[in-house]
Amino acid sequence: MPELRRIFLPSGFPATTSADYVEWLRWQLLSLLFRDVLEIMSAQSLLVALGMGNTPGALPLTAAAKWVLKDGVGSFATLIAGSFGGQRYDEDPKRWWGLSNTLEDVARAIELVTPAAPGLFLPLAASATFVRAAALTGRGSLLNGTFMQHFGRNNNLGDIRAKLEVQGRWLALIALPAGIQVFQLVSAAAADLAADGDEFGAFVAAFGAYGGVIGVHVFACWQAAKSLKFDTLNRFRLLKLAEAFVANEDEELPDCVVVADMEGVYKPRRTATTPSYGASPSEIGEDWNAFTDAHATSRDMLAAALACQKLRVDETKSRSRAYAYADERVADFEASMIRSGWKVDYVQTGVAPRFAMSVDES
C-alpha cells in the first residue's frame, strides 16, 4: 500500500491537500473513466462514418480532415473560449467545470451520431471539434489553475497535478478495451435489429447505451463540482458572509462547507434582492462614494460588501449610514471570517465592470 500511495497520491497526503480533495477525486476518477470510454466510442464512430479501410483513398482523406478540423476549427474555438472565459472560470469554477464537461459530452454525442449520416461527416465532425475545443479550454484552465491552487496545501501544485495525470493514464488503459467492447456490442445489436426491419429498436439500443454512458459522466462531473468547498472569496460567497454578519453580528459566520452548499453548482448567483456588488456607473448614479478604487485593499472590498448588505436591510436606505457601519465593523467582519477558516487576502470579482475615469479640473 505505501508504494501505491507514492505512485497515485501526492507526497504527504492527506496533510498536503485540501479537505475536499478525496471526495472530489472519487467523483473525478469515475467521470474520467466514462469520459475515456466515450472518447474511444466516438473515435470509432468517426472512423466508421469515414469508411476507413473500405474506401480507396480514405486514409489521406482522414488525415487531411483531422488536420483541418483540429488545427483550424478547434483553434478558433479555443480563441473564443479563452477570450470569453478568463476570469469567469476563476470566479465561478464549480459552474464552469460542470458546463465545460457537459459541452464535451455534447461534442462526443455529435461524433457518435456521424455513422447515421456519413454524408454529413464534415459539418458534424467540424461542429463536434469546435464544441470540444471550447470545452477543453475551460476544463484545462480550471484543472491546471483554479483547482490546483485550491487543492495544494504545501506549495505542491505540480505534485498534485502529476498524480492526477498518473491516475488518468491508468484509467485510460482500463477504458480502452471497455470502450471498444461497448461500441462493438451496441453496433452489432443495432445492426441486427435494423436487418430485421426494426429501425426504432436499433435507435433505442444505440441511444440507451450511449445515453447511459453520457448520463453517468454528466452525473459524476456534477458531483465532483458539488463536492468542492472553496475557502477563497468571490462575489457570491462574500455577499453571503456579509449578509450573515449584518443579520447576526455576534454569531460565528458559516464556514466554506455551509456556503458551498448555498452556492451549489447551477444555483442562481443572483436573486431579486441580491445587491449589485460590481455595478456600472449608470447604476451608481451620482454616488461617487460607491466606487471602489483600483488600488483598493481586500479590507476595502470587505467593507464594500458590508455596506451593500447593510443598505439592503436598512429601513432608512441611508447610504451614509451604510458606509459608516461598514467602516466601523469591517475589522470585526474580517476577524470573524478568519475564525471561520476563510482566506481574506483577495476577493475574486471576476468580470465585474471596471472603468477608467478622468476628472476635468478646468
C-alpha positions as CSV (number, residue, x, y, z in Angstrom):
1,M,0.0,0.0,0.0
2,P,2.7,2.6,0.7
3,E,4.1,2.0,-2.8
4,L,0.6,2.6,-4.3
5,R,0.2,5.8,-2.3
6,R,3.5,7.0,-3.5
7,I,2.5,6.4,-7.1
8,F,-1.0,7.6,-7.1
9,L,-1.3,10.2,-4.3
10,P,0.6,13.5,-3.6
11,S,3.5,13.3,-1.1
12,G,2.4,13.9,2.4
13,F,-1.3,13.1,1.6
14,P,-3.7,13.9,3.2
15,A,-2.0,16.7,5.1
16,T,-0.8,18.4,1.9
17,T,-4.2,18.6,0.2
18,S,-7.4,20.3,0.9
19,A,-10.1,18.6,3.0
20,D,-12.4,18.1,-0.1
21,Y,-9.7,16.6,-2.3
22,V,-10.6,12.9,-1.6
23,E,-14.3,13.4,-2.2
24,W,-13.6,15.3,-5.4
25,L,-11.1,12.8,-6.6
26,R,-13.5,9.9,-6.1
27,W,-16.1,11.5,-8.4
28,Q,-13.4,12.8,-10.7
29,L,-11.9,9.3,-11.3
30,L,-15.4,8.0,-12.1
31,S,-16.0,10.8,-14.6
32,L,-12.6,10.2,-16.2
33,L,-13.3,6.5,-16.7
34,F,-16.6,7.2,-18.5
35,R,-15.0,10.2,-20.4
36,D,-12.3,7.9,-21.7
37,V,-14.9,5.3,-22.7
38,L,-16.8,8.0,-24.6
39,E,-13.6,9.1,-26.3
40,I,-12.9,5.6,-27.6
41,M,-16.5,5.1,-28.8
42,S,-16.7,8.5,-30.5
43,A,-13.3,7.9,-32.3
44,Q,-14.7,4.6,-33.6
45,S,-17.8,6.3,-34.8
46,L,-15.8,8.8,-36.8
47,L,-13.8,6.1,-38.4
48,V,-17.0,4.2,-39.3
49,A,-18.5,7.3,-40.8
50,L,-15.4,7.8,-42.9
51,G,-15.5,4.2,-44.1
52,M,-11.8,3.8,-43.3
53,G,-10.4,0.5,-44.8
54,N,-13.3,0.2,-47.2
55,T,-13.0,3.2,-49.5
56,P,-9.9,3.8,-51.6
57,G,-8.0,6.9,-50.5
58,A,-9.9,7.1,-47.2
59,L,-6.7,7.3,-45.2
60,P,-5.4,10.5,-46.8
61,L,-8.9,12.0,-46.5
62,T,-9.0,11.2,-42.8
63,A,-5.5,12.7,-42.2
64,A,-6.4,15.9,-44.1
65,A,-9.8,16.2,-42.4
66,K,-8.4,15.7,-39.0
67,W,-5.7,18.3,-39.6
68,V,-8.2,20.9,-40.8
69,L,-10.7,20.2,-38.0
70,K,-8.3,20.0,-35.2
71,D,-5.9,22.8,-36.1
72,G,-8.4,25.1,-37.8
73,V,-11.9,24.9,-36.3
74,G,-10.5,23.8,-32.9
75,S,-8.0,26.6,-32.6
76,F,-10.7,29.1,-33.5
77,A,-12.9,27.7,-30.7
78,T,-10.0,27.9,-28.3
79,L,-9.5,31.6,-29.1
80,I,-13.2,32.3,-28.4
81,A,-13.4,30.3,-25.2
82,G,-10.2,31.7,-23.8
83,S,-11.3,35.3,-24.5
84,F,-14.8,34.8,-23.2
85,G,-13.9,32.6,-20.2
86,G,-10.9,34.1,-18.5
87,Q,-11.9,35.4,-15.1
88,R,-15.3,33.7,-15.3
89,Y,-13.5,30.4,-14.7
90,D,-11.8,31.9,-11.6
91,E,-14.9,33.5,-10.1
92,D,-17.3,30.6,-10.6
93,P,-15.2,27.4,-11.1
94,K,-17.9,24.9,-10.0
95,R,-20.4,26.0,-12.5
96,W,-17.9,26.3,-15.4
97,W,-16.5,22.8,-14.5
98,G,-19.9,21.4,-14.9
99,L,-20.7,23.3,-18.1
100,S,-17.3,22.5,-19.7
101,N,-17.7,18.8,-19.2
102,T,-21.3,18.9,-20.4
103,L,-20.2,20.7,-23.6
104,E,-17.6,18.0,-24.1
105,D,-20.3,15.4,-23.8
106,V,-22.3,17.3,-26.5
107,A,-19.3,17.1,-28.8
108,R,-19.0,13.3,-28.2
109,A,-22.7,12.8,-28.8
110,I,-22.3,14.6,-32.2
111,E,-19.4,12.3,-33.1
112,L,-21.4,9.2,-32.0
113,V,-24.2,10.0,-34.5
114,T,-21.9,10.6,-37.5
115,P,-22.3,7.0,-38.7
116,A,-26.0,7.6,-39.1
117,A,-25.3,10.4,-41.6
118,P,-21.9,9.7,-43.2
119,G,-22.6,12.2,-46.0
120,L,-22.6,14.9,-43.4
121,F,-19.3,13.9,-41.8
122,L,-17.5,17.2,-42.4
123,P,-20.1,19.5,-40.8
124,L,-20.8,17.1,-38.0
125,A,-17.2,16.5,-37.2
126,A,-16.4,20.2,-37.5
127,S,-19.2,21.1,-35.1
128,A,-18.0,18.4,-32.6
129,T,-14.4,19.6,-32.8
130,F,-15.5,23.2,-32.3
131,V,-17.6,22.4,-29.2
132,R,-15.0,20.1,-27.7
133,A,-12.1,22.5,-28.2
134,A,-14.1,25.2,-26.4
135,A,-15.0,22.8,-23.6
136,L,-11.4,21.6,-23.2
137,T,-10.2,25.2,-22.9
138,G,-12.4,25.8,-19.9
139,R,-11.7,22.3,-18.4
140,G,-8.0,22.7,-18.7
141,S,-7.9,26.2,-17.3
142,L,-9.8,25.1,-14.2
143,L,-8.0,21.9,-13.6
144,N,-4.5,23.3,-14.1
145,G,-5.2,26.7,-12.5
146,T,-8.1,27.2,-10.0
147,F,-8.4,23.7,-8.8
148,M,-4.7,23.1,-8.3
149,Q,-4.4,26.3,-6.2
150,H,-7.3,25.2,-4.1
151,F,-6.1,21.6,-3.5
152,G,-2.5,22.4,-2.8
153,R,-1.7,23.0,0.9
154,N,2.1,22.7,0.8
155,N,3.1,24.6,-2.4
156,N,2.7,21.3,-4.1
157,L,0.6,22.1,-7.2
158,G,3.0,20.2,-9.5
159,D,2.9,17.1,-7.4
160,I,-0.9,17.0,-7.2
161,R,-1.2,17.6,-11.0
162,A,1.3,14.9,-11.8
163,K,-0.5,12.4,-9.7
164,L,-3.8,13.2,-11.4
165,E,-2.0,12.5,-14.7
166,V,-0.9,9.1,-13.4
167,Q,-4.4,8.3,-12.2
168,G,-5.8,9.3,-15.6
169,R,-3.4,7.2,-17.6
170,W,-4.3,4.1,-15.6
171,L,-8.0,4.7,-16.2
172,A,-7.3,5.2,-19.9
173,L,-5.8,1.7,-20.1
174,I,-9.0,0.3,-18.5
175,A,-11.3,2.4,-20.7
176,L,-9.6,1.3,-23.9
177,P,-10.9,-2.3,-24.1
178,A,-14.2,-1.2,-22.4
179,G,-14.9,1.4,-25.0
180,I,-14.1,-0.9,-27.9
181,Q,-16.3,-3.6,-26.4
182,V,-19.2,-1.4,-25.7
183,F,-19.1,0.1,-29.2
184,Q,-18.9,-3.3,-30.9
185,L,-21.7,-4.7,-28.8
186,V,-24.0,-1.7,-29.4
187,S,-23.2,-1.6,-33.2
188,A,-23.8,-5.3,-33.6
189,A,-27.1,-5.2,-31.7
190,A,-28.3,-2.2,-33.7
191,A,-27.2,-3.7,-37.0
192,D,-29.2,-6.9,-36.2
193,L,-32.3,-5.0,-35.3
194,A,-32.0,-2.9,-38.4
195,A,-31.5,-6.0,-40.5
196,D,-34.8,-7.4,-39.1
197,G,-36.5,-4.2,-40.1
198,D,-36.7,-2.8,-36.5
199,E,-35.2,0.6,-37.1
200,F,-36.8,2.1,-34.0
201,G,-35.4,-0.8,-31.9
202,A,-31.9,-0.1,-33.3
203,F,-32.2,3.6,-32.4
204,V,-33.4,2.7,-28.9
205,A,-30.5,0.3,-28.4
206,A,-27.9,2.8,-29.5
207,F,-29.5,5.8,-27.7
208,G,-29.9,3.8,-24.5
209,A,-26.3,2.6,-24.4
210,Y,-24.6,5.8,-25.4
211,G,-27.0,7.9,-23.4
212,G,-26.3,5.8,-20.3
213,V,-22.5,6.3,-20.6
214,I,-23.0,10.1,-21.2
215,G,-25.5,10.3,-18.3
216,V,-23.1,8.7,-15.8
217,H,-20.3,11.0,-16.9
218,V,-22.5,14.1,-16.5
219,F,-23.7,13.0,-13.1
220,A,-20.1,12.3,-11.9
221,C,-18.9,15.7,-13.1
222,W,-21.8,17.4,-11.3
223,Q,-21.0,15.5,-8.1
224,A,-17.3,16.4,-8.4
225,A,-18.1,20.1,-8.8
226,K,-20.6,19.9,-5.9
227,S,-18.0,18.4,-3.6
228,L,-15.7,21.4,-4.0
229,K,-15.6,23.7,-0.9
230,F,-13.6,26.8,-1.8
231,D,-12.3,28.8,1.2
232,T,-11.5,31.8,-1.1
233,L,-13.8,34.7,-1.7
234,N,-15.8,35.5,-4.8
235,R,-18.7,37.9,-5.0
236,F,-21.3,35.4,-4.2
237,R,-19.5,34.0,-1.1
238,L,-18.5,37.4,0.2
239,L,-22.1,38.8,-0.1
240,K,-23.4,35.7,1.7
241,L,-21.0,36.2,4.5
242,A,-21.7,39.9,4.7
243,E,-25.4,39.1,4.8
244,A,-24.9,36.7,7.7
245,F,-22.7,39.2,9.6
246,V,-25.2,42.0,9.3
247,A,-28.1,39.8,10.4
248,N,-26.2,38.2,13.4
249,E,-23.1,40.1,14.3
250,D,-22.4,38.1,17.5
251,E,-22.7,34.7,15.9
252,E,-20.0,32.8,14.1
253,L,-20.0,33.1,10.3
254,P,-20.8,30.0,8.2
255,D,-17.7,28.1,7.0
256,C,-16.8,27.0,3.5
257,V,-18.8,23.8,3.8
258,V,-22.0,25.6,4.6
259,V,-21.5,28.3,1.9
260,A,-20.6,25.6,-0.7
261,D,-24.0,24.1,-0.2
262,M,-25.6,27.5,-0.6
263,E,-23.6,28.1,-3.8
264,G,-24.2,24.7,-5.4
265,V,-23.2,24.1,-9.0
266,Y,-26.1,25.5,-11.0
267,K,-28.0,27.5,-8.4
268,P,-28.6,31.2,-9.4
269,R,-25.8,33.5,-8.2
270,R,-28.2,36.5,-8.1
271,T,-31.8,36.9,-6.9
272,A,-34.1,39.9,-6.9
273,T,-32.7,41.0,-3.5
274,T,-29.0,40.5,-4.3
275,P,-27.0,43.8,-4.1
276,S,-25.0,44.8,-7.2
277,Y,-21.5,44.1,-6.0
278,G,-19.8,45.3,-9.1
279,A,-22.1,47.9,-10.7
280,S,-21.7,50.2,-13.7
281,P,-21.6,54.0,-13.4
282,S,-25.2,54.2,-14.8
283,E,-26.4,52.1,-11.8
284,I,-24.4,54.0,-9.3
285,G,-25.5,57.4,-10.5
286,E,-24.0,60.4,-8.6
287,D,-23.0,58.5,-5.5
288,W,-19.2,58.7,-6.0
289,N,-18.6,57.0,-2.7
290,A,-19.9,53.8,-4.1
291,F,-16.9,53.5,-6.4
292,T,-14.1,51.2,-5.4
293,D,-10.7,52.5,-6.2
294,A,-8.4,50.4,-8.5
295,H,-5.9,50.2,-5.6
296,A,-8.4,49.2,-3.0
297,T,-7.2,46.6,-0.5
298,S,-9.0,43.4,0.4
299,R,-10.4,45.1,3.5
300,D,-11.9,47.8,1.3
301,M,-13.6,45.1,-0.7
302,L,-15.0,43.6,2.5
303,A,-16.3,47.0,3.7
304,A,-18.0,47.5,0.3
305,A,-19.8,44.1,0.7
306,L,-20.9,45.1,4.3
307,A,-22.2,48.4,3.0
308,C,-24.2,46.7,0.3
309,Q,-25.9,44.3,2.7
310,K,-26.4,47.0,5.4
311,L,-28.1,49.2,2.9
312,R,-30.3,46.4,1.7
313,V,-31.8,45.8,5.1
314,D,-31.7,49.4,6.4
315,E,-35.2,50.7,6.5
316,T,-34.0,54.3,6.1
317,K,-32.0,53.3,3.0
318,S,-29.4,55.8,4.1
319,R,-26.2,55.4,2.2
320,S,-24.1,57.4,4.6
321,R,-25.2,55.2,7.5
322,A,-24.4,52.1,5.5
323,Y,-20.9,53.4,4.7
324,A,-20.3,54.4,8.3
325,Y,-21.4,51.0,9.5
326,A,-19.1,49.3,7.1
327,D,-16.1,51.4,8.2
328,E,-16.9,50.7,11.8
329,R,-17.4,47.0,11.6
330,V,-15.2,45.8,8.8
331,A,-12.3,44.8,11.2
332,D,-14.7,42.6,13.2
333,F,-16.1,41.2,10.0
334,E,-12.7,40.3,8.7
335,A,-11.7,38.7,12.0
336,S,-14.9,36.6,12.1
337,M,-14.2,35.3,8.6
338,I,-10.7,34.3,9.5
339,R,-12.0,32.4,12.6
340,S,-14.4,30.5,10.2
341,G,-11.5,29.5,8.0
342,W,-11.8,31.9,5.2
343,K,-8.9,33.4,3.2
344,V,-9.5,37.2,3.2
345,D,-6.4,38.4,1.4
346,Y,-8.1,38.6,-2.0
347,V,-11.7,38.9,-3.4
348,Q,-12.2,37.4,-6.9
349,T,-14.6,39.8,-8.6
350,G,-14.4,38.1,-12.0
351,V,-16.0,40.1,-14.8
352,A,-17.3,42.9,-12.6
353,P,-17.4,46.2,-14.5
354,R,-14.1,48.2,-14.4
355,F,-13.8,51.7,-15.7
356,A,-11.1,54.3,-16.2
357,M,-12.3,57.8,-15.2
358,S,-10.7,61.2,-15.6
359,V,-11.5,64.4,-13.8
360,D,-11.7,67.6,-15.7
361,E,-10.1,70.3,-13.4
362,S,-10.8,73.2,-15.7
